[in-house]
Amino acid sequence: MPSSGGSRRLFWYVLVTVVVADVATKALAVGNLSRIPLPIFGDWLTLQLVYNTGAAFGISVGQHSRILFSALAVVALIVLGVMMLQAEPKQRLRLMALGLVCGGAVGNLIDRVRSGRGVVDFIDIGIGANRWPTFNVADIAVSCGAVALAVILWNEGRHEANGAPPARR
């Protein structure tokens, strides 16, 4: 059963909120940060400006990374959009998860389209030389939304395998 306008509004609200937060924080990072770490919480959390020309975790395919990862983002957005349209109105968690992933994908796609320098990353966590790859608000949204969506789909698959109707989230 297709999604109602009310549940679609939830999806769009989450998506737009993520994009606005991502674009705003990236603008602040570009305007105020340098490549020198700015300690926020000791060495554990620092802010520093990094341009990522590849994908998550610095994955790169060379000079064509920008075009390839932009195209992959568009394909992912189409697939996720279809999933949103197929969601039932009461599947609010699914719609929120889809909104998070799509909002993050749009936020990073804006950077890829806007600048050849790459996606703006600025949140750096770790201890000493052991650092997580630098990331941004869009990356947080994609990660959280993808994990939530995976759990939702896994639970549905588990219920279907047991012959029980899936719980609608």
Number of C-alpha atoms within 10 A of each C-alpha: 8 12 17 14 10 11 20 21 13 17 24 19 15 21 25 19 14 26 23 15 16 24 20 12 18 23 13 12 20 16 10 10 17 14 11 11 16 18 13 11 10 9 16 14 16 18 22 20 23 23 18 22 24 20 17 12 11 11 12 16 13 10 10 11 17 24 12 15 20 20 13 13 17 15 12 15 18 13 11 16 16 11 16 23 16 13 22 19 21 14 16 17 17 25 29 24 26 28 29 32 30 30 31 29 24 24 28 27 21 15 21 22 13 11 13 12 13 20 25 28 24 27 20 23 18 14 11 8 7 9 13 12 14 23 23 22 25 29 21 16 26 24 16 16 24 17 14 19 20 14 13 20 15 12 16 18 15 14 14 13 11 10 9 11 12 16 11 15 17
